[in-house]
């Protein structure tokens, strides 16, 4: 059984099973990649494309919210996308939804980076090569890979 870990970067006191953020991120990215692929010669209608963009943004926002690190403007961007759909402005809805999704993904990466930095700072028994690799990943802003490395390398 995997122990729970407290998220030090959240103001709320949540307990999240180790690795759940990575699993959620992988799930969202895999769904976003191929869920709405169409056969050659077929194109999504503008309304369907907007609905797809909204679903992907909602999923990314849910993952960032579960990580305890959703930016304040992101839900407003999603609301603007929904309002654009209601007005029939599908191009604007797609742009706003994609922007909201991007912000949610950035917020999630920020949460993963903070967790990885916390593990790096509070793990004294890391071998030097793992520590150097983690520092390199953090300097490249790759929160997912850094957190995965540090969790596999033995965190607190």
C-alpha positions, 0 to 999 in steps of 0.5 A: 500500500502506498503511503499518503504524502502531504502537499507542502505547496498547498494552503489546504491540508490535502493528502494525496496518494504518491504518484496520483498527480502523475497518473492524472496528468498522463491520463489527461494527456493520453485522452487529449491526444487521440480521443477525437481523431477523425478518419481522413477526409472528415473534419469536426464541425466548429461546434464539435471542435469547441466542445472538444476543446472545452472538455480538454480544458475542463480535464486539465483544470480538474487535474490542476485543482486536484494538485491544489495549484489552479491559477485564479484566471484559469476558470475565468478563461473557461467561463469566457470559452463557454460564453463564446459557445453560447454566442456561437463564436466557436473560434473564440471559444476554441482559443479561450479553451485552449488558453485555459488548458495551457494555463492549467497545464502550466499550473500543474507543472508548477505544482510538480516542480514545487513538490520535486524541489521539496523532495530534493531539499528534504532528502539527504540520502540521494546519490550524487548522480540522482541529485545532479539529474534532478537539479538538471531536470528542475533547471529545465522546468520539467516537473513531471520527470523531476518528481518521478525521479525523486520519488523513485530515488527515495523521498521523505 
